């Protein structure tokens, strides 16, 4: 596999892992997320990373 593709896939995997850390299973309540600016920004940034890699 092309090295560049591996890099993109690694970036996607890391971004997903970070989102899962910010939103642990069992605590994924939209109302809490909606009012937590730091978590929203962190998740949004990781979604940007995924979008750029794709």
N, CA, C and O atoms as a CHARMM CRD file, in Angstrom:
* protein
*
  216
    1    1 UNK  N      0.84700  -1.17700   0.00000 PROA 1      0.00000
    2    1 UNK  CA     0.00000   0.00000   0.00000 PROA 1      0.00000
    3    1 UNK  C      0.89100   1.23800   0.00000 PROA 1      0.00000
    4    1 UNK  O      1.94800   1.25200   0.63100 PROA 1      0.00000
    5    2 UNK  N      0.47100   2.24400  -0.69000 PROA 2      0.00000
    6    2 UNK  CA     1.20800   3.49300  -0.79500 PROA 2      0.00000
    7    2 UNK  C      1.41000   4.11500   0.60100 PROA 2      0.00000
    8    2 UNK  O      0.49400   4.12400   1.42300 PROA 2      0.00000
    9    3 UNK  N      2.60400   4.62400   0.84600 PROA 3      0.00000
   10    3 UNK  CA     2.92100   5.21800   2.15500 PROA 3      0.00000
   11    3 UNK  C      1.99000   6.37700   2.49500 PROA 3      0.00000
   12    3 UNK  O      1.58900   6.52700   3.64900 PROA 3      0.00000
   13    4 UNK  N      1.64600   7.18900   1.51400 PROA 4      0.00000
   14    4 UNK  CA     0.75700   8.32600   1.74500 PROA 4      0.00000
   15    4 UNK  C     -0.63000   7.85500   2.19600 PROA 4      0.00000
   16    4 UNK  O     -1.23400   8.45500   3.08500 PROA 4      0.00000
   17    5 UNK  N     -1.12200   6.79600   1.58900 PROA 5      0.00000
   18    5 UNK  CA    -2.42600   6.24900   1.96700 PROA 5      0.00000
   19    5 UNK  C     -2.37700   5.71800   3.39400 PROA 5      0.00000
   20    5 UNK  O     -3.31500   5.92200   4.16500 PROA 5      0.00000
   21    6 UNK  N     -1.30000   5.04500   3.74700 PROA 6      0.00000
   22    6 UNK  CA    -1.14600   4.54800   5.11800 PROA 6      0.00000
   23    6 UNK  C     -1.16200   5.70000   6.11800 PROA 6      0.00000
   24    6 UNK  O     -1.74200   5.58700   7.19800 PROA 6      0.00000
   25    7 UNK  N     -0.53200   6.78900   5.75900 PROA 7      0.00000
   26    7 UNK  CA    -0.51100   7.96800   6.63100 PROA 7      0.00000
   27    7 UNK  C     -1.91500   8.50400   6.82000 PROA 7      0.00000
   28    7 UNK  O     -2.31100   8.82600   7.94000 PROA 7      0.00000
   29    8 UNK  N     -2.67700   8.60500   5.73200 PROA 8      0.00000
   30    8 UNK  CA    -4.05600   9.10300   5.83200 PROA 8      0.00000
   31    8 UNK  C     -4.90100   8.18400   6.69700 PROA 8      0.00000
   32    8 UNK  O     -5.66700   8.65300   7.53900 PROA 8      0.00000
   33    9 UNK  N     -4.76700   6.87500   6.49500 PROA 9      0.00000
   34    9 UNK  CA    -5.53500   5.91800   7.29300 PROA 9      0.00000
   35    9 UNK  C     -5.15900   5.99600   8.76700 PROA 9      0.00000
   36    9 UNK  O     -6.02400   5.88000   9.63500 PROA 9      0.00000
   37   10 UNK  N     -3.87900   6.19200   9.05600 PROA 10     0.00000
   38   10 UNK  CA    -3.43300   6.35400  10.43800 PROA 10     0.00000
   39   10 UNK  C     -4.05700   7.60600  11.05000 PROA 10     0.00000
   40   10 UNK  O     -4.52300   7.57400  12.18900 PROA 10     0.00000
   41   11 UNK  N     -4.06800   8.71100  10.29400 PROA 11     0.00000
   42   11 UNK  CA    -4.67000   9.95200  10.78800 PROA 11     0.00000
   43   11 UNK  C     -6.15500   9.77000  11.08300 PROA 11     0.00000
   44   11 UNK  O     -6.66000  10.27300  12.08700 PROA 11     0.00000
   45   12 UNK  N     -6.84900   9.05500  10.21400 PROA 12     0.00000
   46   12 UNK  CA    -8.27500   8.79500  10.41400 PROA 12     0.00000
   47   12 UNK  C     -8.47500   7.96100  11.68100 PROA 12     0.00000
   48   12 UNK  O     -9.34300   8.26700  12.49900 PROA 12     0.00000
   49   13 UNK  N     -7.67900   6.92100  11.83600 PROA 13     0.00000
   50   13 UNK  CA    -7.79800   6.05400  13.00800 PROA 13     0.00000
   51   13 UNK  C     -7.54500   6.84000  14.29600 PROA 13     0.00000
   52   13 UNK  O     -8.29700   6.69400  15.26000 PROA 13     0.00000
   53   14 UNK  N     -6.51000   7.66300  14.32600 PROA 14     0.00000
   54   14 UNK  CA    -6.18700   8.44800  15.52200 PROA 14     0.00000
   55   14 UNK  C     -7.30600   9.44100  15.83200 PROA 14     0.00000
   56   14 UNK  O     -7.65300   9.63700  16.99700 PROA 14     0.00000
   57   15 UNK  N     -7.86900  10.06300  14.80900 PROA 15     0.00000
   58   15 UNK  CA    -8.95000  11.02200  15.02700 PROA 15     0.00000
   59   15 UNK  C    -10.17600  10.33000  15.61700 PROA 15     0.00000
   60   15 UNK  O    -10.82400  10.86900  16.51500 PROA 15     0.00000
   61   16 UNK  N    -10.49200   9.14800  15.11700 PROA 16     0.00000
   62   16 UNK  CA   -11.62900   8.38300  15.64500 PROA 16     0.00000
   63   16 UNK  C    -11.37300   8.00500  17.10400 PROA 16     0.00000
   64   16 UNK  O    -12.26700   8.12000  17.94300 PROA 16     0.00000
   65   17 UNK  N    -10.17400   7.56300  17.40100 PROA 17     0.00000
   66   17 UNK  CA    -9.83200   7.19600  18.77700 PROA 17     0.00000
   67   17 UNK  C     -9.96200   8.39200  19.71100 PROA 17     0.00000
   68   17 UNK  O    -10.45100   8.25300  20.83300 PROA 17     0.00000
   69   18 UNK  N     -9.53100   9.56400  19.25900 PROA 18     0.00000
   70   18 UNK  CA    -9.64900  10.76300  20.09200 PROA 18     0.00000
   71   18 UNK  C    -11.11000  11.13200  20.31600 PROA 18     0.00000
   72   18 UNK  O    -11.49100  11.49200  21.43000 PROA 18     0.00000
   73   19 UNK  N    -11.92600  11.04700  19.27800 PROA 19     0.00000
   74   19 UNK  CA   -13.35500  11.34500  19.43600 PROA 19     0.00000
   75   19 UNK  C    -13.96700  10.39500  20.45500 PROA 19     0.00000
   76   19 UNK  O    -14.76100  10.81500  21.29700 PROA 19     0.00000
   77   20 UNK  N    -13.60400   9.12000  20.38600 PROA 20     0.00000
   78   20 UNK  CA   -14.13000   8.14900  21.34800 PROA 20     0.00000
   79   20 UNK  C    -13.67700   8.47200  22.76800 PROA 20     0.00000
   80   20 UNK  O    -14.41800   8.22800  23.72000 PROA 20     0.00000
   81   21 UNK  N    -12.47600   9.01600  22.92400 PROA 21     0.00000
   82   21 UNK  CA   -12.00900   9.42100  24.25500 PROA 21     0.00000
   83   21 UNK  C    -12.80200  10.62300  24.77200 PROA 21     0.00000
   84   21 UNK  O    -13.12400  10.70100  25.95700 PROA 21     0.00000
   85   22 UNK  N    -13.10900  11.54700  23.87900 PROA 22     0.00000
   86   22 UNK  CA   -13.85600  12.73500  24.28700 PROA 22     0.00000
   87   22 UNK  C    -15.30000  12.40900  24.61900 PROA 22     0.00000
   88   22 UNK  O    -15.92200  13.08700  25.43600 PROA 22     0.00000
   89   23 UNK  N    -15.83800  11.36900  23.98600 PROA 23     0.00000
   90   23 UNK  CA   -17.23400  10.97000  24.16700 PROA 23     0.00000
   91   23 UNK  C    -17.29200   9.50700  24.59700 PROA 23     0.00000
   92   23 UNK  O    -17.64300   8.64400  23.79200 PROA 23     0.00000
   93   24 UNK  N    -16.95400   9.21500  25.85600 PROA 24     0.00000
   94   24 UNK  CA   -16.92900   7.81700  26.29200 PROA 24     0.00000
   95   24 UNK  C    -18.31000   7.17100  26.21500 PROA 24     0.00000
   96   24 UNK  O    -19.33600   7.81500  26.43600 PROA 24     0.00000
   97   25 UNK  N    -18.30100   5.89200  25.89700 PROA 25     0.00000
   98   25 UNK  CA   -19.53300   5.11600  25.81900 PROA 25     0.00000
   99   25 UNK  C    -20.25800   5.20400  27.16700 PROA 25     0.00000
  100   25 UNK  O    -19.63000   5.09100  28.22000 PROA 25     0.00000
  101   26 UNK  N    -21.55500   5.40000  27.13000 PROA 26     0.00000
  102   26 UNK  CA   -22.33400   5.53400  28.35100 PROA 26     0.00000
  103   26 UNK  C    -22.49100   6.97300  28.80200 PROA 26     0.00000
  104   26 UNK  O    -23.34600   7.27400  29.63500 PROA 26     0.00000
  105   27 UNK  N    -21.66300   7.87600  28.25400 PROA 27     0.00000
  106   27 UNK  CA   -21.74800   9.29300  28.60900 PROA 27     0.00000
  107   27 UNK  C    -22.07200  10.14900  27.38700 PROA 27     0.00000
  108   27 UNK  O    -21.90700  11.36800  27.41000 PROA 27     0.00000
  109   28 UNK  N    -22.52500   9.51400  26.34500 PROA 28     0.00000
  110   28 UNK  CA   -22.80600  10.22500  25.09400 PROA 28     0.00000
  111   28 UNK  C    -24.22200  10.79000  25.12400 PROA 28     0.00000
  112   28 UNK  O    -25.14400  10.24600  24.51700 PROA 28     0.00000
  113   29 UNK  N    -24.36300  11.87000  25.83200 PROA 29     0.00000
  114   29 UNK  CA   -25.65000  12.54400  25.94100 PROA 29     0.00000
  115   29 UNK  C    -25.53400  13.86200  25.19200 PROA 29     0.00000
  116   29 UNK  O    -24.69400  14.70100  25.51700 PROA 29     0.00000
  117   30 UNK  N    -26.38100  14.03600  24.19000 PROA 30     0.00000
  118   30 UNK  CA   -26.25700  15.20000  23.31200 PROA 30     0.00000
  119   30 UNK  C    -26.36500  16.50500  24.08100 PROA 30     0.00000
  120   30 UNK  O    -25.65200  17.45800  23.76400 PROA 30     0.00000
  121   31 UNK  N    -27.22200  16.57900  25.07000 PROA 31     0.00000
  122   31 UNK  CA   -27.37500  17.82000  25.83400 PROA 31     0.00000
  123   31 UNK  C    -26.07100  18.20500  26.52300 PROA 31     0.00000
  124   31 UNK  O    -25.71300  19.38300  26.55300 PROA 31     0.00000
  125   32 UNK  N    -25.36200  17.23200  27.07200 PROA 32     0.00000
  126   32 UNK  CA   -24.06400  17.50900  27.70000 PROA 32     0.00000
  127   32 UNK  C    -23.05900  17.98600  26.66300 PROA 32     0.00000
  128   32 UNK  O    -22.32300  18.94700  26.88600 PROA 32     0.00000
  129   33 UNK  N    -23.04100  17.30200  25.53000 PROA 33     0.00000
  130   33 UNK  CA   -22.12000  17.66400  24.44400 PROA 33     0.00000
  131   33 UNK  C    -22.41000  19.06900  23.93600 PROA 33     0.00000
  132   33 UNK  O    -21.49400  19.85800  23.70800 PROA 33     0.00000
  133   34 UNK  N    -23.67600  19.37100  23.76400 PROA 34     0.00000
  134   34 UNK  CA   -24.09100  20.65900  23.20400 PROA 34     0.00000
  135   34 UNK  C    -23.60100  21.83800  24.04700 PROA 34     0.00000
  136   34 UNK  O    -23.33100  22.91300  23.51200 PROA 34     0.00000
  137   35 UNK  N    -23.48800  21.63900  25.35200 PROA 35     0.00000
  138   35 UNK  CA   -23.10000  22.72700  26.24600 PROA 35     0.00000
  139   35 UNK  C    -21.62700  22.70000  26.64200 PROA 35     0.00000
  140   35 UNK  O    -21.19800  23.52000  27.45400 PROA 35     0.00000
  141   36 UNK  N    -20.85000  21.78000  26.08900 PROA 36     0.00000
  142   36 UNK  CA   -19.42900  21.66200  26.41800 PROA 36     0.00000
  143   36 UNK  C    -18.59900  22.13900  25.22600 PROA 36     0.00000
  144   36 UNK  O    -18.28200  21.36300  24.32500 PROA 36     0.00000
  145   37 UNK  N    -18.25800  23.41200  25.23600 PROA 37     0.00000
  146   37 UNK  CA   -17.57800  24.03200  24.09800 PROA 37     0.00000
  147   37 UNK  C    -16.24300  23.35500  23.77500 PROA 37     0.00000
  148   37 UNK  O    -15.93100  23.14400  22.60300 PROA 37     0.00000
  149   38 UNK  N    -15.45800  23.01600  24.79000 PROA 38     0.00000
  150   38 UNK  CA   -14.15000  22.39200  24.52700 PROA 38     0.00000
  151   38 UNK  C    -14.29600  21.03900  23.84000 PROA 38     0.00000
  152   38 UNK  O    -13.55600  20.72600  22.90700 PROA 38     0.00000
  153   39 UNK  N    -15.24000  20.25200  24.29600 PROA 39     0.00000
  154   39 UNK  CA   -15.45000  18.94500  23.66900 PROA 39     0.00000
  155   39 UNK  C    -15.95600  19.11700  22.24400 PROA 39     0.00000
  156   39 UNK  O    -15.51300  18.41000  21.33800 PROA 39     0.00000
  157   40 UNK  N    -16.87900  20.04900  22.04000 PROA 40     0.00000
  158   40 UNK  CA   -17.39000  20.29000  20.68600 PROA 40     0.00000
  159   40 UNK  C    -16.26400  20.66900  19.74100 PROA 40     0.00000
  160   40 UNK  O    -16.17300  20.13900  18.63300 PROA 40     0.00000
  161   41 UNK  N    -15.40900  21.57900  20.17100 PROA 41     0.00000
  162   41 UNK  CA   -14.30100  22.01400  19.31100 PROA 41     0.00000
  163   41 UNK  C    -13.33500  20.86200  19.02400 PROA 41     0.00000
  164   41 UNK  O    -12.84700  20.71800  17.90200 PROA 41     0.00000
  165   42 UNK  N    -13.06400  20.05300  20.03400 PROA 42     0.00000
  166   42 UNK  CA   -12.14700  18.92700  19.84500 PROA 42     0.00000
  167   42 UNK  C    -12.72300  17.91300  18.86800 PROA 42     0.00000
  168   42 UNK  O    -12.01600  17.42100  17.98900 PROA 42     0.00000
  169   43 UNK  N    -13.99800  17.60300  19.02000 PROA 43     0.00000
  170   43 UNK  CA   -14.64400  16.64800  18.11200 PROA 43     0.00000
  171   43 UNK  C    -14.69700  17.22800  16.70200 PROA 43     0.00000
  172   43 UNK  O    -14.39700  16.53000  15.73300 PROA 43     0.00000
  173   44 UNK  N    -15.07500  18.49000  16.58300 PROA 44     0.00000
  174   44 UNK  CA   -15.14400  19.13100  15.26200 PROA 44     0.00000
  175   44 UNK  C    -13.79000  19.11600  14.57600 PROA 44     0.00000
  176   44 UNK  O    -13.71300  18.86700  13.37300 PROA 44     0.00000
  177   45 UNK  N    -12.72600  19.37700  15.31500 PROA 45     0.00000
  178   45 UNK  CA   -11.38300  19.38100  14.72300 PROA 45     0.00000
  179   45 UNK  C    -11.01300  17.99200  14.21100 PROA 45     0.00000
  180   45 UNK  O    -10.43400  17.85400  13.13300 PROA 45     0.00000
  181   46 UNK  N    -11.34400  16.98200  14.97900 PROA 46     0.00000
  182   46 UNK  CA   -11.04500  15.61900  14.53700 PROA 46     0.00000
  183   46 UNK  C    -11.88500  15.23800  13.32700 PROA 46     0.00000
  184   46 UNK  O    -11.41300  14.50100  12.46100 PROA 46     0.00000
  185   47 UNK  N    -13.10500  15.71900  13.24900 PROA 47     0.00000
  186   47 UNK  CA   -13.91600  15.47800  12.05200 PROA 47     0.00000
  187   47 UNK  C    -13.30300  16.16500  10.82700 PROA 47     0.00000
  188   47 UNK  O    -13.36000  15.63600   9.71700 PROA 47     0.00000
  189   48 UNK  N    -12.71700  17.35000  11.04100 PROA 48     0.00000
  190   48 UNK  CA   -12.00200  18.03600   9.95900 PROA 48     0.00000
  191   48 UNK  C    -10.81800  17.19500   9.48100 PROA 48     0.00000
  192   48 UNK  O    -10.58900  17.05900   8.27900 PROA 48     0.00000
  193   49 UNK  N    -10.07900  16.64000  10.42300 PROA 49     0.00000
  194   49 UNK  CA    -8.92200  15.79900  10.07800 PROA 49     0.00000
  195   49 UNK  C     -9.38600  14.60000   9.24300 PROA 49     0.00000
  196   49 UNK  O     -8.76700  14.25900   8.23500 PROA 49     0.00000
  197   50 UNK  N    -10.46900  13.97500   9.67000 PROA 50     0.00000
  198   50 UNK  CA   -10.99200  12.83300   8.91900 PROA 50     0.00000
  199   50 UNK  C    -11.40200  13.27600   7.52500 PROA 50     0.00000
  200   50 UNK  O    -11.08800  12.60200   6.54400 PROA 50     0.00000
  201   51 UNK  N    -12.09000  14.38800   7.42500 PROA 51     0.00000
  202   51 UNK  CA   -12.53700  14.88400   6.11700 PROA 51     0.00000
  203   51 UNK  C    -11.36000  15.19300   5.19800 PROA 51     0.00000
  204   51 UNK  O    -11.40100  14.87800   4.00900 PROA 51     0.00000
  205   52 UNK  N    -10.32200  15.80300   5.73900 PROA 52     0.00000
  206   52 UNK  CA    -9.15000  16.12400   4.92000 PROA 52     0.00000
  207   52 UNK  C     -8.44300  14.84600   4.45700 PROA 52     0.00000
  208   52 UNK  O     -7.97200  14.76600   3.32200 PROA 52     0.00000
  209   53 UNK  N     -8.37500  13.87000   5.32700 PROA 53     0.00000
  210   53 UNK  CA    -7.69200  12.61600   4.97600 PROA 53     0.00000
  211   53 UNK  C     -8.47000  11.83900   3.91600 PROA 53     0.00000
  212   53 UNK  O     -7.89000  11.17600   3.05600 PROA 53     0.00000
  213   54 UNK  N     -9.77200  11.93600   3.99600 PROA 54     0.00000
  214   54 UNK  CA   -10.59200  11.22200   3.00500 PROA 54     0.00000
  215   54 UNK  C    -10.50900  11.94600   1.68500 PROA 54     0.00000
  216   54 UNK  O    -11.12300  11.52000   0.70700 PROA 54     0.00000
